[in-house]
């Protein structure tokens, strides 16, 4: 469903009087996968987090759910169906290494005490609840000011660039997130320890890298002035235009509107592609 409203807020038949026009649009777009060959779930793309599942929207994020960070080694306790402690959560198999202080606390979706691919669940949705835009044009004498805003609300962004940057699988710079990392027994934080090659796979694809992608953006601002000389020239219009001037968002990446894939089934993933440029233009239009 899409709604468009165009209004004339202040009007006048006189050219030099103040005038004001507005436009407002709002779109609610929903999608659902109707059928999949064999009825089986599958993920697409190199990131492996975009899920295709019957009855669900396209491209939901499918990964492990992070519940926090173990503060101490002894906090890792696996409780069985009878409510009694049966051991420690382990990585990959019953013989895998147990998680310890500084490791991520993972949601064990099937309750077997083993953290593996079977524990992945839907952890986010890149599809916005609604998108929209609003434009205003103000005119006074020879001046015209046009402002256009756009927004998106309710969509998640998978910040794979932040995950890969902090994973410490290569000797390179990391993000400032590491300043909050777990370093010693008893530390309470939201970032796991830093260990080269990440042997406990703390930086796997997970809900830890999902962020709110809602934003409000000033897409375009144009200020122009038109005057009419008395001889030889009918009119001269001088203008200044700025695009992508400001964005208000809680997203920590470069741009909440970025998408690293051209695949329409793999949306809302940011791997650090170059963001939209901010541009400024000056123009002059002479009519004879």
N, C-alpha and C positions, 0 to 999 in steps of 0.2 A: 504494500500500500504506500502510495506517495501522495503528499499533500503540498500544494503550492498556493501561497497567498501573495498577491501583489496589491499594494495600497498606495494611494496618494494622500499623504498626511497633511501637507500644506500646499495649496495650489494658488496660483495667481495668473491672471491674463497679462500682467505687466512683466516685461522681460527683466527689469532690474529688481523685482521683488524677490523675497526669500521663498524658495520652494523645496519640498522634501518628499522623496519617493522611497518606498521600501519593498523588498521582496523577502519572503521567508519560505523555505521548503524543508520538509521532514519526510524521511523514508524509513519504512519498516520492512525489511527483507528477510524472509525465512526460507530455509531449504531443508530437505530431508532425503536421505538415501533410501530409495524405494526397494531396490533389490541388488544383491551382489551374487555373482556366479558361485554356486555352492553354498551360499549363505554365510561364508566364513569372513571374519574380520581380517583386514590387512592394513598395514601401514605403508605409506609411499614416501619416496624421496630419500635423499642421502642422510637426512637428520633422523629419520625413523620415528617421528613423533606424531605425524599427521594420520589420523585414524579414519578408515572408511568402514562404517558399520551400519547394517540395515536398521532403519528407524531413527538414526541419529543425524545431526547436521554434518556436513562435509568438513573434514579437516580438524576435528576436535583433537586436542593434545592428549596423547596416550603415553604415559610414562610412570615412573615410580613417584610415590607421594612421600615427601620429606616431612618428618614430624618434629625435627629439632636436631640437636647435637648432644651426644653423650658427654656429660660433664666429667664422669669418672668411669674407670673400667668396670667397676662393680655394678654400675647402673644398667648394664646390659643383662636383662633377665627375661628368659622366655617362659611364659606361663601357659601350660597346656589347657585342654578343654575342661579338665577337672579342677582348674584353678590353682594347681600347685606348680611351683617352679620346676621346670624340667631341664633347664640348661641356659645356654646363651644363643641369641640369634647369630646365624652364621651366613657367610657369603657363598652363594652358588650351590652348595650341597651340604649334607649332614657332616661331611668331613672337612668342610671349608673353615677358614680362619674365623674366629669369633670377632664381632665388632667390639671396639674398646673406646676409651675416652678420646674425644676428638673426631670420631666417626659420626656419620649421619645416622639418625634414628629413622629407619624406613618402616613404612606401613606394610605389614604382612597380611595381604588381602586374603590369602587362603589359610592362614593360621597354622602353617606347618613348621614355623621356626626357621625357615630357609628363605633368604632374600634372593630371588632370581627373576627371570622374565615373566614368570607366572603371576607375579605380584603387581604387574603394571595395571593401571586403571585410568579412566578419563580424569584428567587433572585441570583442564582448562578448555576454553572455547574462543577461537579467534573471530567468530562471527559477532558483529556488534548488535546490540539491542535496537539501536536506531542511529542513523546518520542524518546530517542536515546542513543547511547553510543559511546565511542571512546577509543581505546587502542593503546598503543605504546610500542614497545619492542626495547631496545637498547642493543647491544652486543659489547664488546671490550675485546679482549684477553679472560680471563676466567670469566669476569664479565657479568652479564645479569640483566638489569633493565626493569621491566614490570609495566606499569601504565594503569589502566582502570578507565574511568570516565563514569557515566551515568547521564541522565538529563530528566526532564519533564518540559513542558512549556504550559501555558495557562489553567491550571486546578485550581479550587477553592477547599479549604479545609474548612469544617465546624468545627470550634474549640469549640465543646460543653463543653470541659473541662474548658475553660476560662469562658464560660457562667455560668456553674454550680458553679464554684469556687467563682465567684463574686456575685451570686444571693442573698446571705445572707438569705437563707431559713433555715440555721442551724447556731448554734454558733460555728464557726471555723475560721481558717485563710483564708484570701482572697489573691488575687493577687495584684500587685503594681498598677493595673489599678485604684484602689479606691483612689489613691492619686490625681487623676484628676477628682474626682467626683464633681457633683454640690452640693454646700453647702448652698448658700444663694441667695436671689433675686438679679438678675443681673449677676450672674456667667455665663461665656461663656465657655463651655467645650463640650467634646464629650462623657462623661460618666454620666449616670443618678445618682440621689441621692441614698443613701444607707438607706433602711428601712427594718427592719426585716419582713420577710414573703412576701415582695414585693407585697403589696396590689394592685398596679396599673399594675402589670404584665410587668414591664419594662424589665425584663430579660427573656421574652418569647423567643421562637425560632424566630430568625429574621436575617436580613442581617448584623446586628451589629457584628455577630460572624463569618462571612465569611472572609477568608483571601486568598491571593495569594499563591497557593501551588507550584509554579514553583521552581525548584531547580537544582543545579549542585552538584554532589557528587563524591568524590574520593573513589570509591568502593574498589579498591584493589591496593596495591603496593607490589611488590616482588623484592628483591635484592638478587642475588645469586652469588657465586664465585665457580668455578670448577677448580681444579688442579689435576694433574696426577703424583703421586709418581712413582719412577722408579722401585720399587720392591713390590711384593706381592699384591698391590692394584692397580686396573685399574684406578679408579677415585674417588675423594672425592668432594662432592658438599655440601656447606654450604649455608643456605638461611635464610632470614628474610622476613616475610609476615605480612602486616598490612591490616585489612579490616575495611571499614566504617570510614576512617580516618578523612575526612573533608566534610562538607556540606555547600554550599553557598545558602542562601535562605532568603527571607523577612519574612517567617513564624515565628510566635512568640511561637509556641508550641515546643514540644520536637523534632518532626521529621515530615516533610511535607509528607513523604511517608507512614505514618502510617494509618491504617484503623481499626476501632474498631469492625467491623462486618465481619463475614465470608460469609455473604449473597452477592452474586454477583450483586444483584439489589440495594444494599445499600452501596455505596462507598463514599470515601472521607470524612468520619466523624471521628473526633478524640475526644474520651472521656477520654483521659489520659492514654491509655494503655502503657505498658512498651516499651520504644523505642529500636531500634536495638542497639546491643552492639558493642563497638569498641574493636577489638581483635588484639593481637600481637602473632606471632608464630615464633619460631626458629627451624630450622631443619638441619639435617645432613644426607646425603645419600652416602653410601660407596658401591662401586661396585668392585667386585673381578674378 
